[in-house]
């Protein structure tokens, strides 16, 4: 039985099917994303979306959609679906859907009278190429398929309007055509595995609307260009493969190529397999073989903090340590240049955020569980250099105080992962000594100390690190622990922030914790009582003033809720690690119960992945980016940790 299967009743219910999306990617930054019924509801949706290095290295929607029409005895049945003004959906092809299955490839079964047609999509892992296989499962009379390509050729955050600048010319190629709407873009090749006829019939389809953008108060209406249509006869039992990409393909190999790509993809046949597939989708490899992790879809970027938080789970969490090294090897020169000269890299943004280097060491600590000897040999010097860089106040916004804690200025710009802004200013300003910064700082110094001892390094350096770590530990408890048994979120001079936030959990979860077991247990209990939901940890306790659990409303209202009540799955990684540290084997059943709530999300939002954040109150609706790297990675890390506990005990 299929793990991810949706029946007719769910597919024809637009309220249900339009709220669920599918995502497929390659390893070059290109993707395909739409809803279950293939009605695009975001401007970032498209059948073929890919980065255009000649323009800006950012993704552009090239082929928005590909509408099919079944023709029998002169009668036409259009399987497409678009939203127009108001609640007008046309041509309402979803009513012909009988079932949808996306365990292996997204597969839709249509029934039109006596015609039963299956449609399967696969994205090439290596090329900017989407393929669709149509199979006529049953038909009682001659059948023809007609296809209309809806072209956009625009940035994912822009919208197209009818214009005279469009280049309407095209060139016939083997079993198809190639065309390019605007200068600077690559040609789009649309080809079939068998001979087809193309009818040039250029038209603009005006006023197509994107429901999710409309709900968010964003520009949501555009015009799409259709250059004409393809027609091709199909026999009962026959399969036809369509290819769209930026390169000409050999059409005689299309069927074989489709099958090969299917075999290379792991079926989404379980919770773990869904997460593993999703993990692979965040990998972005450049032409020069540099490897990065994208933050998520469809927002799409490489951000330093997110990359290093996601790195262990998306690599060693799916038993791909070689991928960890590839990404670290790409990042190492960027890290070195930043520490040596303060220079930033155009590919990895926000490298200068004050906690990024601490997250780098955190990721290396996690890797050390995989291969401690290799970690020490390959990355030991980097760890020591980062600690020395911070200790010497080399970072312009991370200073070591007399008590050995680190302090940052977050009054005018966000400095932590709670980084929503209004008019450029942080909505939730956190400044001074931040609790997770200093937990990570202690973790980093202790890891450096362990490496120096293990590698038999300079005794003076070891003595200095021992003194520093002792000072940090003592100061941490003195500064952050309060009489109620939890930790202040930040302390800025004589000002303490009493807000109950999830950042304190890192002081318990990190391999090197500055807290005793009793102190850690108290913090864990507070977080459990105040912040835990079935989808993650809330960013603020419901008992606090300013609690906003729902990520809805205008831009400011959503940005405010971002760090003041919404729930984040990635925080379950440190939370459940802390739980297992405290309760050991007896905590495994609790971890299982939490994972049940996360597994439910495999059928919601982006099917088989996890959204960026969730409302802090029931029904815990998914919001933000439909597929989030840090969330997927931390849940994979929990599953890996759980397995390790089960084997060890």
N, C-alpha and C positions, 0 to 999 in steps of 0.2 A: 504494500500500500504506500502511496506517495506521502511524503512528509509535508510538503507544501502544495496542497491541492485545494482549489476553490471551485465549488459547483455553480451551476447555472443561477440558482437563486441569489447567490452573493454577487455574481458577475453582472447581472442585469440591474442590480440595486446600485444606482450611481452614488448614493450617499456612502455606501460601503466601498465600492470598487475605486472611486475617484480619490479616496483617502489613503489608498495603498499603492505604493510605487515599487518598480523593479529597477535594478541598477546592474549594468554589466560594463566591464572595463577591459582595457588591455594594460600593458605595462609601460606605455609611452604617454600616459596622461589623457588618452581619449576615452570616451565613455558613451553609453546609451542609457538613457533614463526616461521613464514615462510611467503612467499609471497602469494598473492591471488591464484596463480596457483600451489602453493606448490613446487616451485623450490627454494631451499635454495640459497640465495645470500650473506649470511654472515656466517662466521664460528660459530657465536653464534646462528644461527638458528638450530632448531631441533624439532622433534615431541614430545620428552620427554627430557627435560633438568632439572636437579635437583641438589641441593647441596649435597655433599658427606662429612658428618662430619668426617668420618674415615680418610679422606685425608686432607682436607683443609677448609671445610665449604663453599667453593666456588662452583658455578654451573658447572656441567659437562654435555656435550651432550652424552646421553646414546643411545637413538634411534633417528637417524638422520632423516629418512623418512621411509615410508611404501608404496611401489609401488603396485598398483592394476592392474590386468590384467583380462579382460572379455574374456571368452572362449565360443564360440558357433560353433558347427559343426567342431571342430578342429581348427578353426581360432582364433588367439589370437590378442587382442587389448589392448595394454599397456597404462594405463592412467597416468603413471609417467612422470616426466620431470626433467632432470638434464643438467647442462651446462658442456661441455667438451672443449677441446682445440679450441681456436678461437671462432667463433660464432656457434659452433655445439651444438645443443640442441637435446637430445635424452631421451626417445623415442617420445617426442612431443605429449604427451597425452592431452595437453591443447586444441588441436584442437577439442576434443570431448565435451568440456564444452559448455553448453547452457546458464547457468546463475549461479550467485553466490550471496548468501544472508547471511549477518552475523548479522541480528537484534537480534536473540536469540542465536543460535549456528551457527558457520561457516558451511554453507550448500552449497554444489556444486551439480549441476545437470549435468550428462553426458548423451549424446546420442550416441550410437554406433549401427548404423543400426536400427534394431527394438528394441534394448535394451535401456531402460531409467533407469538410476541408480542414486539414490541420496546418498550423503555422508555427514554425520553430525558429528562434533567433539565437545566433551565437556571435560573439565578438572575438576576432582574432587576437591572440595574446601578444603577437609580435608586431602586427601592422594596424594602421588606422583603417580597419575594414570590418564592416558589419555584414553578416550574411543571414539570409532568411530562406528557409526551406519550406515550400508549400507542397503538400501531398494530398492528392484527391483520393480520399478513402472510399468514397462511394458516389456514384452518379448514374442516372438512368438514361441520360441523353447527352449529346455533345455539349462540352463546357468550354468556355473561354474565360480567361482571367484578364482584367484590365487593371493597370497600376498607375496612380498619379503621384509623382514625387512633389512634396511641398518643401521648397527651398527657402533658406533664411540667409545664410552667409553673413552672420553678425556675431558680435561678442555676446557671451551668455547673459550679461546684465543689460544689454541694449534691446531695442525693439525695432523691427523693420516696418516702414511705411511705404506704400506704393510710390514709386519714383521712376523717373526717366533715365536714371543713370545705369540701370541694370543692363547687363550685357545678355542679350537674348540668343546669341549665337550658340551653336553646339556642333560637335563633331561626331560623326558616326564611328564607333569602334566595334570590335568583335562582339556581336550579340548585345549591343547597347549603344550608349552615347557617353560623351564627356562634355561638361559645361562648367562655366565659372561666372558667377554673377558680377563680381567686382574685382578690380585690379588689386593685386597683393595677395589674393587668395590662391590656393592651389586648385587645379582642376578636380572636379568631382566625377569619378567614373561610376556609372551605373550599368551593370552588365548581368546577363543571365547565362545559365549553362547551355541554353539552346537558342536557336534563332527566334527573334522576336521582331515585331514591327513597332516603330515609334512614330506617333502622330504628333507633329508640331502644332500645338494649340495653346499659345501663351496666354495665361490669364492670371490675374491677381485675385486671391480670395481675401476679401477685406473683413476686418472687424473680428478676427479670431481672438478670443479672450482666454486669459489664464486665471483660473479660479483662485488658486492659492495667493497669487500676487494681488488679486482684487480684494481678498479678505484682509490682507495686510496693509491695505491702503497704498500699494505701490502701483506704478504704471503697469497696465495689464492687457492692453489691446494692441494687436499688430496685424499687418497684412503680409501674407505669404505668397510667393511667386511659384506658379506651377507652369513649367515650360510646355507641357503636353502630357501624353500618356502612352504607355506600352500596352500592347495586346499580345497574348500568347495562348494558343489552345493547350488543353491539358486532358489527358486520358485517365480513366479510372485506374488507380494503383500507381500512377506516375508521380514523380517528385520533380519539382523545379526549384532551382537554387538561384536566388538574387544576391548580388554583391554590390555594395556601395563603399567606396574608399577613395583615397587620394592617389592610388596607383592603378594602372591597367593590370588586369588579372588574366591568366590563361583560362578561358571559360570551360575548356574540356576537362579541367581538373577541379572545378568548383564542387561537385558532389563529393569527391574524395577529400578535398580540403575541409569541407563542412564536417564530415565524419571524423577526420583527424582532430579537429578543434574540439569536438564534443568529447572525444576520448581523453583529451588533455585536461579537461575540467573535472574537478571532483564534484560528484552529485551532492546537492544540498539535502541529504537524506537523514540528517540528525541535527540536533542543536549545535554540537561541536563542528560538524561539517559546514553548517551555515556560517558560523563565526570564522572558520578557517578560510572559506571562500571570500568572505568579506574582508578579512585581513589582507589577503593577496591583492585586493582591489586598490589599496592605498599606496602600493609601490609605484614609483614613477622613475623610470630609467631614461636618461637623456641619450642623444646620439653619441656623445663622448663617454658613455658608460658610467656616468655618475648616477648614484641611486639615492632617492629621497623618499620620504613618507608624506603623502598629502594629508592635510588636516581632516578633510571630509568632503562629502558631496552633498549638494552641488556647488557649495561656495568655493571650494577648490583653491588651496594655497599650500605652501610649505612654511610653517611657523616653527621656530626653534623649540620653544617650550613643548608644544604639542608633539613634535617629532620625537624628542627624547623621552617624554612620558609614555608615548605609544611604542617606542622601539622594542623593549623586551617582550611585550606580549605579542606583537605582530611578527616576531622572528623566532626567538626561542620558545615562545608560547605555542608555536605550531611546528616545532622541531626543525627550524631552519636557521641554525646558528651562522651559516655562511652568509645569510642575508643581513644578519646583525653586523658582520664585519664589513660588508659592502657599504652599508649606510654609514657606519662609523668612519670608514676610510674616506668617504666623500666629505664627511663633516669635519674630519681632523684638520685639514688645512684652513677651513673657515674658522674653527675655534682658535687655532694658533695665530692666525692673522689678527683676530680680534684682540687677543691678549697682548700681542706684540705691538700693534699700531692703532688699535681701536677701529680698524676698517671693517665694514660690513659687507655682506655678500648679497647680490641681487636675488639669488634663488632661495636662501633661507632668511626669512624676515624675522625681525625682533631678536636678533642674536644678542643685542645689548641689554635686554631685560635682565634685571639684577639677579634673578634666581636661575637663569638658564644653565650656567656652569654647574650649579649645584644639582640640577636635574641630570646633567651629563654624567656626573659621578654616581648618582642614584641608579641610572641605567647600567653603569658598569658594575655596580654592586650586584644588581640582579643577574647580570651575565656571569658573574663569578660563581654562581650556584651551578652553572652549566659546566664550566671548566676554569677552576680557580687558577691553576698553574698558567694556562694560556692567557688568562685575563691579566695576571700580574706582569707577565713578560711583555705582552703586547701593549697594555694600556697603563701600566704602573707609573711610568714617567709622566704621562699626561695627568693622571690623578694628582701626583705630587706637584706638578707645575700649576695646576688650577688652584690647589690649596695655597701654594706660595703666592700666587697672583692675588688671591682674595686677602690673604693675611697681610700682604704689603700694601693693601688699599689700592691695588691697580685698577679696580673697577670704579668708574666715576660715580656710581650710585649704589655701591654696596661697601659700607665702611665698617671696619672692626673697631668696636668700642673698647674702653679700658677694661670692661668686665668680660671681654672676649666674645661677646655676642655681636652679630652683624646687624646693621641698621641701614635703612633705605628711605629715600624721600619719595613718598607716593602721594603728595598733596596735589600736585599739578598734572601728573600723568599716572595712569594705572601701572603698577609694577608687578602685580601677581596675576594668577589665572583668573581672578575676579576682575575682569578688565573692561566692563561696559562703561561707556562714556556719554556725556551730554555736552555738546559744544566743546569737545576736546578735553573736558575735565572728567575725572573719574566720578561715577555716580556713587560708588561705594569706596571712598578713599581709605586705603590702609597704608599707614606710614610708620616709620620708626622701626622697632624690632618686631617683625612679623613671626608668628609662632612656627609656621611651616618652614620659613627661611632658616630659622635657627635650629630646628630639628634636622633639616637637611645639612646644615653646616656642621653640626656635631657628627652626623653620619659620614660626611666627607672626610673630616679630620681623622676619625677612627679608622676609616677604610685605608687612608693614606698610612696611618700608623701600622696597621696590620701588614700592608705591603712592604713597608720599610723593614719591619722585623723579619718577615718571611724571606725577603731578598738579601738579608744580611747587610743592610746599608749603614751609613754613617751613624755612629752612636749618638753624636750630638744632635743630629736631626731627630732621632727617635726620642731623645730626652725632651726636646722642644715640643714635639707633638704630644707627648704624654702630659706635659704641663698644660699645654693649650687645651687638650680635650677635657682635662679635669676642671679647668676654669670654666669652660663652656657648660659642662654638665651642672656644676654648682650654680652658675649664674642663671641657667635656663630654669631650673626649679625655683630659684629665688624670685625671678622676674615674672614668670608666667603662671605658676600655680596659685590658685586662689582658695579662699576658705570654703567654697562650695564644692570643691573636688574636681573642677574642670580647669581648663587653661584659657587665659586671656587670648583674644584673637591677635591683638597687637598692643604694644606698649611704646608710647612715644614720650620719652622723658618722664614727667610726672603724670601723664595722661594714660589711663588704662582703658581698653575697650572690652566691655563686659559681654558683648554679643556672643551668643552661643552659635558658633559656626563650625563647619566640618574640618577646618584646617588643622585643628588640634590633633586629629586622629593620626597624623603622620608621626607625631612624637611617640606614639605607641607602636605603629606598624613597622617603622624602619628597622633594618637589621641591627643598627647600633642606636639604641634608644637612651635618651638622657633620663628616663624615668625608671623608678623601681617597678616591680610587678604590681604592687599594691596601688601605686599612683596610676599606672597604666590601666588597671582594671577600673578604677574610679572614672577616668576619662572615657573609657569605652562604654561604661554604663550610662554616662551622661549623653554621649552621642547616640546610643541606642534609643534611649528614652525620648530625646528631643528631636532627632534629625532623621532617623531611619525610616524609609518607605520601601515599598516593594520594587521600586525602580531605581533606588540609589539613596544618596544622602541629600537632605535639604541644605540649601546654602544659609539658612537662618531658621532659628527655632520659631515655631508658631506662637510661642509665648512672648516674642519680642515685638516691640513697636516697629511698625514699618514692614511687617511680614506680608509679602505678596506672593501667593503660591501659584498664580495663574499667569502664564506667559502670553498675555493677550492685550489688546488695546492698541494705542498708537505707539510710535517708535520709542518715546520716552518711557511709557508704561511698561513695555516689554523689556527695555534695557534696565529698568529699575528692578523688575522681578528677577532678572537674570542672576543676580547675586543676593537676592533677598527673599528666598523662599522656594525657588524651583529646585527640582531634584535631579541629581547627576549620577548616572550609572558608573562612571569611571571611578568615583570615590568609593564604590564597593570594593575595589581592589585593595586599597590600604585598610579599609574598614574590616574586611573579612580576614585579611592577613593578621591584623591586630587581634581579631576574635580568636583565631586559631592559635596565636601565640599565647593568649591568656588561658584558653580552655582546652587546648590541645585536641586530642581525639574526640572528646565529648562535644566539641563544637562542630563536627562534620555534618551532623543531621541538620543543624541550623543553617549551615552553608547550603545544603541541598534545598531547604525550603526557600531561601532567598533566590536561588537559581531558577526555581519554578516560575517565579514572577518575572524574571528576565527572559526565560524561554518563551513566555507568552508573546513577547514582542517580536518574535520571528515572523508572526503572521500579521503584524501591524506596520503602519508607516512604510518604511523601506523594507520590503519582505526579505527576511534572512539577515537583517542587519539591525543596528541600534541607532536611534535618533540622538541628536546632540544633547538634549535635555528633556525633562518631563515636568509637568505641573507638580507642585508639591502637595496638592490635595487630590483625592479621588475625583475622576477616574484615572488620574495620572496620564494625561494625554501627551503623546510625543510632540515635541516642538523643535524648531530650529533646523539645522542641517539634517537631512534624512539618513545619513550614514556617517558616523563619527569614529575617527581612528582611535582616540583615547578611550572611548567607551568599549569598543570591540576589544581593544588590546587588554584592558584591565580585567574584563570578564574572562578572556583566555588565560590571563595570568592566575586568576582565581582557580580555574579548572586545573591548571598545571600544578598549582600549590596543593590543591585538594588531593590530586593523584599522588603527589609526593608524600603527603601525610599518610595516606592510606597504605602506601608501600612501606614507609618507614616504621609505622606502628603495627 
